[in-house]
Amino acid sequence: MLIVMGHVHVAPSAMEEFAADIQALARSVRRREGNLSYAVAVDDRSAGRLLVAERWRDQASLSAHLDAPDTRAFMGKWQGRMTGDVRKYDAANERSLLDG
């Protein structure tokens, strides 16, 4: 499994537009083969900071998502209008939070 996690920043004045666009994208992303979870949440509205949290079955699934027409259209629209630090992590030992 791959975990994608990090922050994205947009101008505070663009938060409403960005949130609407990312929520529209999220509806299709959650139905994609290999997507285990996909969430974007406002972390600090006044700073224009959002938290990104995704889980993917494997690299092939994540790559297909990144190459999908709607993902590319979203990135094209927001390229130059967003910054951030979003990282990808390999996960191999998933278990309940309370498991030791």
N, CA and C atoms as an extended XYZ file, in Angstrom:
300
Properties=species:S:1:pos:R:3:atomname:S:1:resname:S:1:resid:I:1 pbc="F F F"
N         0.850       -1.174        0.000 N   MET     1
C         0.000        0.000        0.000 CA  MET     1
C         0.894        1.236        0.000 C   MET     1
N         0.407        2.283       -0.661 N   LEU     2
C         1.075        3.575       -0.647 CA  LEU     2
C         0.201        4.582        0.086 C   LEU     2
N         0.828        5.413        0.877 N   ILE     3
C         0.141        6.506        1.562 CA  ILE     3
C         0.686        7.802        0.992 C   ILE     3
N        -0.204        8.684        0.589 N   VAL     4
C         0.154       10.009        0.088 CA  VAL     4
C        -0.355       11.004        1.129 C   VAL     4
N         0.552       11.842        1.634 N   MET     5
C         0.182       12.732        2.736 CA  MET     5
C         0.968       14.030        2.628 C   MET     5
N         0.300       15.129        2.953 N   GLY     6
C         1.004       16.406        2.989 CA  GLY     6
C         0.051       17.575        2.972 C   GLY     6
N         0.626       18.751        2.749 N   HIS     7
C        -0.144       19.989        2.723 CA  HIS     7
C        -0.069       20.641        1.352 C   HIS     7
N        -1.154       21.277        0.969 N   VAL     8
C        -1.236       22.087       -0.239 CA  VAL     8
C        -1.632       23.487        0.209 C   VAL     8
N        -1.054       24.491       -0.433 N   HIS     9
C        -1.357       25.888       -0.108 CA  HIS     9
C        -1.900       26.593       -1.347 C   HIS     9
N        -2.981       27.327       -1.161 N   VAL    10
C        -3.522       28.199       -2.202 CA  VAL    10
C        -3.771       29.559       -1.557 C   VAL    10
N        -3.945       30.572       -2.381 N   ALA    11
C        -4.273       31.887       -1.828 CA  ALA    11
C        -5.582       31.775       -1.061 C   ALA    11
N        -5.673       32.359        0.126 N   PRO    12
C        -6.923       32.294        0.884 CA  PRO    12
C        -8.133       32.740        0.065 C   PRO    12
N        -7.942       33.692       -0.821 N   SER    13
C        -9.048       34.156       -1.659 CA  SER    13
C        -9.499       33.095       -2.672 C   SER    13
N        -8.679       32.071       -2.900 N   ALA    14
C        -9.018       31.006       -3.850 CA  ALA    14
C        -9.537       29.744       -3.165 C   ALA    14
N        -9.651       29.771       -1.841 N   MET    15
C       -10.029       28.566       -1.092 CA  MET    15
C       -11.368       27.980       -1.537 C   MET    15
N       -12.377       28.802       -1.719 N   GLU    16
C       -13.696       28.282       -2.085 CA  GLU    16
C       -13.661       27.604       -3.441 C   GLU    16
N       -13.011       28.233       -4.408 N   GLU    17
C       -12.909       27.656       -5.750 CA  GLU    17
C       -12.110       26.358       -5.714 C   GLU    17
N       -10.976       26.375       -5.004 N   PHE    18
C       -10.146       25.176       -4.908 CA  PHE    18
C       -10.913       24.048       -4.239 C   PHE    18
N       -11.584       24.345       -3.132 N   ALA    19
C       -12.337       23.317       -2.410 CA  ALA    19
C       -13.417       22.707       -3.292 C   ALA    19
N       -14.116       23.515       -4.068 N   ALA    20
C       -15.146       22.990       -4.969 CA  ALA    20
C       -14.520       22.095       -6.032 C   ALA    20
N       -13.397       22.512       -6.590 N   ASP    21
C       -12.730       21.716       -7.624 CA  ASP    21
C       -12.200       20.403       -7.065 C   ASP    21
N       -11.590       20.435       -5.890 N   ILE    22
C       -11.010       19.213       -5.330 CA  ILE    22
C       -12.109       18.256       -4.886 C   ILE    22
N       -13.219       18.773       -4.410 N   GLN    23
C       -14.321       17.885       -4.024 CA  GLN    23
C       -14.939       17.211       -5.247 C   GLN    23
N       -15.043       17.943       -6.346 N   ALA    24
C       -15.540       17.339       -7.594 CA  ALA    24
C       -14.589       16.241       -8.050 C   ALA    24
N       -13.285       16.487       -7.995 N   LEU    25
C       -12.307       15.472       -8.369 CA  LEU    25
C       -12.391       14.277       -7.425 C   LEU    25
N       -12.536       14.533       -6.135 N   ALA    26
C       -12.557       13.463       -5.133 CA  ALA    26
C       -13.674       12.459       -5.392 C   ALA    26
N       -14.816       12.920       -5.867 N   ARG    27
C       -15.931       11.998       -6.126 CA  ARG    27
C       -15.543       10.930       -7.141 C   ARG    27
N       -14.799       11.284       -8.172 N   SER    28
C       -14.387       10.279       -9.158 CA  SER    28
C       -13.171        9.489       -8.673 C   SER    28
N       -12.261       10.147       -7.956 N   VAL    29
C       -11.062        9.460       -7.472 CA  VAL    29
C       -11.437        8.309       -6.541 C   VAL    29
N       -12.413        8.519       -5.694 N   ARG    30
C       -12.802        7.483       -4.724 CA  ARG    30
C       -13.362        6.234       -5.391 C   ARG    30
N       -13.778        6.343       -6.643 N   ARG    31
C       -14.304        5.185       -7.379 CA  ARG    31
C       -13.227        4.493       -8.215 C   ARG    31
N       -12.022        5.016       -8.211 N   ARG    32
C       -10.959        4.456       -9.050 CA  ARG    32
C       -10.444        3.144       -8.505 C   ARG    32
N       -10.115        2.268       -9.447 N   GLU    33
C        -9.507        0.985       -9.107 CA  GLU    33
C        -8.224        1.235       -8.307 C   GLU    33
N        -8.127        0.595       -7.161 N   GLY    34
C        -6.928        0.699       -6.350 CA  GLY    34
C        -6.930        1.832       -5.340 C   GLY    34
N        -7.948        2.698       -5.364 N   ASN    35
C        -8.021        3.754       -4.358 CA  ASN    35
C        -8.627        3.187       -3.090 C   ASN    35
N        -7.932        3.322       -1.990 N   LEU    36
C        -8.424        2.835       -0.699 CA  LEU    36
C        -9.051        3.950        0.110 C   LEU    36
N        -8.548        5.173       -0.040 N   SER    37
C        -9.160        6.348        0.580 CA  SER    37
C        -8.556        7.597       -0.045 C   SER    37
N        -9.350        8.665       -0.025 N   TYR    38
C        -8.914        9.932       -0.613 CA  TYR    38
C        -9.630       11.041        0.135 C   TYR    38
N        -8.866       11.915        0.785 N   ALA    39
C        -9.470       13.005        1.547 CA  ALA    39
C        -8.606       14.256        1.458 C   ALA    39
N        -9.271       15.381        1.329 N   VAL    40
C        -8.626       16.693        1.383 CA  VAL    40
C        -9.463       17.525        2.347 C   VAL    40
N        -8.804       18.102        3.332 N   ALA    41
C        -9.515       18.875        4.354 CA  ALA    41
C        -8.828       20.218        4.560 C   ALA    41
N        -9.631       21.226        4.836 N   VAL    42
C        -9.090       22.542        5.158 CA  VAL    42
C        -8.401       22.452        6.514 C   VAL    42
N        -7.129       22.792        6.538 N   ASP    43
C        -6.349       22.773        7.774 CA  ASP    43
C        -6.316       24.162        8.405 C   ASP    43
N        -6.128       25.197        7.577 N   ASP    44
C        -6.100       26.577        8.068 CA  ASP    44
C        -6.614       27.479        6.943 C   ASP    44
N        -7.870       27.836        7.021 N   ARG    45
C        -8.516       28.621        5.958 CA  ARG    45
C        -7.817       29.961        5.746 C   ARG    45
N        -7.464       30.650        6.823 N   SER    46
C        -6.857       31.980        6.690 CA  SER    46
C        -5.478       31.930        6.041 C   SER    46
N        -4.796       30.784        6.149 N   ALA    47
C        -3.484       30.614        5.519 CA  ALA    47
C        -3.600       29.931        4.156 C   ALA    47
N        -4.795       29.460        3.807 N   GLY    48
C        -4.973       28.753        2.546 CA  GLY    48
C        -4.319       27.378        2.535 C   GLY    48
N        -4.271       26.719        3.697 N   ARG    49
C        -3.595       25.426        3.816 CA  ARG    49
C        -4.608       24.291        3.932 C   ARG    49
N        -4.384       23.247        3.118 N   LEU    50
C        -5.237       22.065        3.131 CA  LEU    50
C        -4.377       20.836        3.399 C   LEU    50
N        -4.972       19.846        4.031 N   LEU    51
C        -4.313       18.580        4.311 CA  LEU    51
C        -4.782       17.554        3.297 C   LEU    51
N        -3.840       16.847        2.683 N   VAL    52
C        -4.131       15.795        1.715 CA  VAL    52
C        -3.783       14.457        2.351 C   VAL    52
N        -4.694       13.484        2.273 N   ALA    53
C        -4.444       12.143        2.801 CA  ALA    53
C        -5.060       11.129        1.839 C   ALA    53
N        -4.216       10.276        1.261 N   GLU    54
C        -4.679        9.277        0.308 CA  GLU    54
C        -4.039        7.934        0.634 C   GLU    54
N        -4.745        6.860        0.276 N   ARG    55
C        -4.169        5.512        0.353 CA  ARG    55
C        -4.456        4.809       -0.968 C   ARG    55
N        -3.424        4.180       -1.531 N   TRP    56
C        -3.530        3.485       -2.811 CA  TRP    56
C        -3.016        2.062       -2.661 C   TRP    56
N        -3.647        1.138       -3.367 N   ARG    57
C        -3.265       -0.268       -3.297 CA  ARG    57
C        -1.816       -0.469       -3.736 C   ARG    57
N        -1.401        0.240       -4.815 N   ASP    58
C        -0.059        0.042       -5.361 CA  ASP    58
C         0.305        1.210       -6.278 C   ASP    58
N         1.539        1.187       -6.766 N   GLN    59
C         2.021        2.271       -7.618 CA  GLN    59
C         1.258        2.346       -8.938 C   GLN    59
N         0.876        1.208       -9.487 N   ALA    60
C         0.125        1.217      -10.745 CA  ALA    60
C        -1.193        1.977      -10.586 C   ALA    60
N        -1.873        1.791       -9.479 N   SER    61
C        -3.135        2.492       -9.216 CA  SER    61
C        -2.902        3.992       -9.052 C   SER    61
N        -1.878        4.358       -8.310 N   LEU    62
C        -1.566        5.773       -8.124 CA  LEU    62
C        -1.160        6.411       -9.451 C   LEU    62
N        -0.350        5.717      -10.226 N   SER    63
C         0.077        6.251      -11.522 CA  SER    63
C        -1.106        6.448      -12.454 C   SER    63
N        -2.041        5.496      -12.474 N   ALA    64
C        -3.237        5.629      -13.311 CA  ALA    64
C        -4.050        6.845      -12.882 C   ALA    64
N        -4.163        7.068      -11.591 N   HIS    65
C        -4.870        8.246      -11.072 CA  HIS    65
C        -4.193        9.539      -11.523 C   HIS    65
N        -2.878        9.593      -11.390 N   LEU    66
C        -2.150       10.805      -11.750 CA  LEU    66
C        -2.219       11.091      -13.248 C   LEU    66
N        -2.420       10.045      -14.043 N   ASP    67
C        -2.490       10.202      -15.493 CA  ASP    67
C        -3.925       10.329      -16.015 C   ASP    67
N        -4.910       10.217      -15.130 N   ALA    68
C        -6.318       10.297      -15.550 CA  ALA    68
C        -6.624       11.702      -16.071 C   ALA    68
N        -7.478       11.804      -17.079 N   PRO    69
C        -7.790       13.114      -17.664 CA  PRO    69
C        -8.294       14.146      -16.656 C   PRO    69
N        -9.148       13.740      -15.722 N   ASP    70
C        -9.662       14.724      -14.772 CA  ASP    70
C        -8.595       15.188      -13.781 C   ASP    70
N        -7.682       14.285      -13.401 N   THR    71
C        -6.580       14.685      -12.526 CA  THR    71
C        -5.658       15.649      -13.260 C   THR    71
N        -5.331       15.327      -14.510 N   ARG    72
C        -4.463       16.211      -15.294 CA  ARG    72
C        -5.119       17.572      -15.520 C   ARG    72
N        -6.438       17.593      -15.752 N   ALA    73
C        -7.144       18.866      -15.939 CA  ALA    73
C        -7.104       19.695      -14.654 C   ALA    73
N        -7.323       19.041      -13.514 N   PHE    74
C        -7.253       19.738      -12.229 CA  PHE    74
C        -5.870       20.326      -12.015 C   PHE    74
N        -4.833       19.504      -12.222 N   MET    75
C        -3.466       19.977      -12.023 CA  MET    75
C        -3.139       21.117      -12.992 C   MET    75
N        -3.603       21.019      -14.218 N   GLY    76
C        -3.361       22.084      -15.181 CA  GLY    76
C        -4.004       23.390      -14.777 C   GLY    76
N        -5.217       23.308      -14.244 N   LYS    77
C        -5.910       24.518      -13.804 CA  LYS    77
C        -5.202       25.169      -12.621 C   LYS    77
N        -4.724       24.357      -11.684 N   TRP    78
C        -4.177       24.901      -10.436 CA  TRP    78
C        -2.663       25.021      -10.437 C   TRP    78
N        -1.989       24.499      -11.455 N   GLN    79
C        -0.542       24.643      -11.538 CA  GLN    79
C        -0.185       26.124      -11.527 C   GLN    79
N         0.742       26.503      -10.697 N   GLY    80
C         1.115       27.897      -10.564 CA  GLY    80
C         0.257       28.661       -9.576 C   GLY    80
N        -0.857       28.044       -9.146 N   ARG    81
C        -1.746       28.690       -8.172 CA  ARG    81
C        -1.729       27.956       -6.846 C   ARG    81
N        -1.033       26.819       -6.793 N   MET    82
C        -0.925       26.068       -5.544 CA  MET    82
C         0.522       25.646       -5.352 C   MET    82
N         0.893       25.512       -4.100 N   THR    83
C         2.200       24.994       -3.732 CA  THR    83
C         1.954       23.961       -2.642 C   THR    83
N         2.984       23.263       -2.270 N   GLY    84
C         2.794       22.329       -1.172 CA  GLY    84
C         3.924       21.347       -1.046 C   GLY    84
N         3.752       20.499       -0.088 N   ASP    85
C         4.693       19.417        0.168 CA  ASP    85
C         3.860       18.166        0.419 C   ASP    85
N         3.680       17.381       -0.619 N   VAL    86
C         2.913       16.135       -0.539 CA  VAL    86
C         3.876       15.003       -0.849 C   VAL    86
N         3.949       14.042        0.038 N   ARG    87
C         4.914       12.942       -0.070 CA  ARG    87
C         4.197       11.604       -0.203 C   ARG    87
N         4.939       10.624       -0.720 N   LYS    88
C         4.437        9.263       -0.886 CA  LYS    88
C         5.244        8.349        0.026 C   LYS    88
N         4.545        7.463        0.735 N   TYR    89
C         5.184        6.536        1.667 CA  TYR    89
C         4.737        5.110        1.362 C   TYR    89
N         5.655        4.178        1.474 N   ASP    90
C         5.321        2.756        1.378 CA  ASP    90
C         4.851        2.288        2.746 C   ASP    90
N         3.796        1.501        2.761 N   ALA    91
C         3.281        0.963        4.029 CA  ALA    91
C         3.129       -0.549        3.897 C   ALA    91
N         3.630       -1.268        4.882 N   ALA    92
C         3.590       -2.719        4.782 CA  ALA    92
C         3.002       -3.407        6.009 C   ALA    92
N         2.748       -2.689        7.068 N   ASN    93
C         2.306       -3.345        8.299 CA  ASN    93
C         1.062       -2.637        8.842 C   ASN    93
N         0.015       -2.583        8.056 N   GLU    94
C        -1.220       -1.897        8.482 CA  GLU    94
C        -1.898       -2.692        9.588 C   GLU    94
N        -2.356       -1.971       10.623 N   ARG    95
C        -3.083       -2.588       11.736 CA  ARG    95
C        -3.901       -1.526       12.438 C   ARG    95
N        -4.737       -1.926       13.333 N   SER    96
C        -5.570       -1.010       14.106 CA  SER    96
C        -4.692       -0.067       14.936 C   SER    96
N        -5.171        1.127       15.157 N   LEU    97
C        -4.435        2.125       15.932 CA  LEU    97
C        -4.077        1.605       17.321 C   LEU    97
N        -4.942        0.842       17.927 N   LEU    98
C        -4.705        0.369       19.297 CA  LEU    98
C        -3.921       -0.933       19.381 C   LEU    98
N        -3.634       -1.551       18.215 N   ASP    99
C        -2.814       -2.758       18.226 CA  ASP    99
C        -1.373       -2.388       18.506 C   ASP    99
N        -0.706       -3.159       19.341 N   GLY   100
C         0.683       -2.896       19.703 CA  GLY   100
C         1.625       -3.268       18.689 C   GLY   100
